[in-house]
Amino acid sequence: MWPLHRSRNFKIEPNGSVHKFS
């Protein structure tokens, strides 16, 4: 899993997909 607590640019979707914000 992505280190969400360290990367605000990453978000885990309920379906399991990962969204990356630029």
Distance bins in CASP14 RR format, pairs under 12 A and 6 or more apart:
PFRMAT RR
TARGET T0000
AUTHOR 0000-0000-0000
RMODE 2
METHOD distances of the structure
MODEL  1
1 7 0 0 0 0 0 1 0 0 0 0 0
1 10 0 0 0 0 1 0 0 0 0 0 0
1 12 1 0 0 1 0 0 0 0 0 0 0
1 16 0 0 0 0 1 0 0 0 0 0 0
1 18 0 0 0 0 1 0 0 0 0 0 0
2 8 0 0 0 0 0 1 0 0 0 0 0
2 9 0 0 0 0 1 0 0 0 0 0 0
2 10 1 0 1 0 0 0 0 0 0 0 0
2 11 0 0 0 0 1 0 0 0 0 0 0
2 12 1 0 0 1 0 0 0 0 0 0 0
2 13 0 0 0 0 0 1 0 0 0 0 0
2 16 0 0 0 0 0 1 0 0 0 0 0
2 17 0 0 0 0 0 1 0 0 0 0 0
2 18 1 0 0 1 0 0 0 0 0 0 0
2 19 0 0 0 0 0 1 0 0 0 0 0
2 20 0 0 0 0 1 0 0 0 0 0 0
3 9 0 0 0 0 0 1 0 0 0 0 0
3 10 1 0 0 1 0 0 0 0 0 0 0
3 12 0 0 0 0 0 1 0 0 0 0 0
3 18 0 0 0 0 0 1 0 0 0 0 0
4 10 1 0 1 0 0 0 0 0 0 0 0
4 11 1 0 0 1 0 0 0 0 0 0 0
4 12 1 0 0 1 0 0 0 0 0 0 0
4 13 0 0 0 0 0 1 0 0 0 0 0
4 18 0 0 0 0 1 0 0 0 0 0 0
4 19 0 0 0 0 0 1 0 0 0 0 0
4 20 0 0 0 0 0 1 0 0 0 0 0
4 21 0 0 0 0 0 1 0 0 0 0 0
5 12 0 0 0 0 0 1 0 0 0 0 0
7 18 0 0 0 0 0 1 0 0 0 0 0
7 19 0 0 0 0 0 1 0 0 0 0 0
7 20 0 0 0 0 1 0 0 0 0 0 0
7 21 0 0 0 0 1 0 0 0 0 0 0
8 19 0 0 0 0 0 1 0 0 0 0 0
8 20 0 0 0 0 0 1 0 0 0 0 0
8 21 1 0 0 1 0 0 0 0 0 0 0
9 18 0 0 0 0 0 1 0 0 0 0 0
9 19 0 0 0 0 1 0 0 0 0 0 0
9 20 1 0 0 1 0 0 0 0 0 0 0
9 21 1 0 1 0 0 0 0 0 0 0 0
9 22 1 0 0 1 0 0 0 0 0 0 0
10 17 0 0 0 0 0 1 0 0 0 0 0
10 18 1 0 0 1 0 0 0 0 0 0 0
10 19 1 0 0 1 0 0 0 0 0 0 0
10 20 1 0 1 0 0 0 0 0 0 0 0
10 21 1 0 0 1 0 0 0 0 0 0 0
10 22 0 0 0 0 0 1 0 0 0 0 0
11 17 0 0 0 0 1 0 0 0 0 0 0
11 18 1 0 0 1 0 0 0 0 0 0 0
11 19 1 0 1 0 0 0 0 0 0 0 0
11 20 0 0 0 0 1 0 0 0 0 0 0
11 21 1 0 0 1 0 0 0 0 0 0 0
12 18 1 0 1 0 0 0 0 0 0 0 0
12 19 1 0 0 1 0 0 0 0 0 0 0
12 20 0 0 0 0 0 1 0 0 0 0 0
13 19 1 0 0 1 0 0 0 0 0 0 0
13 20 0 0 0 0 0 1 0 0 0 0 0
END
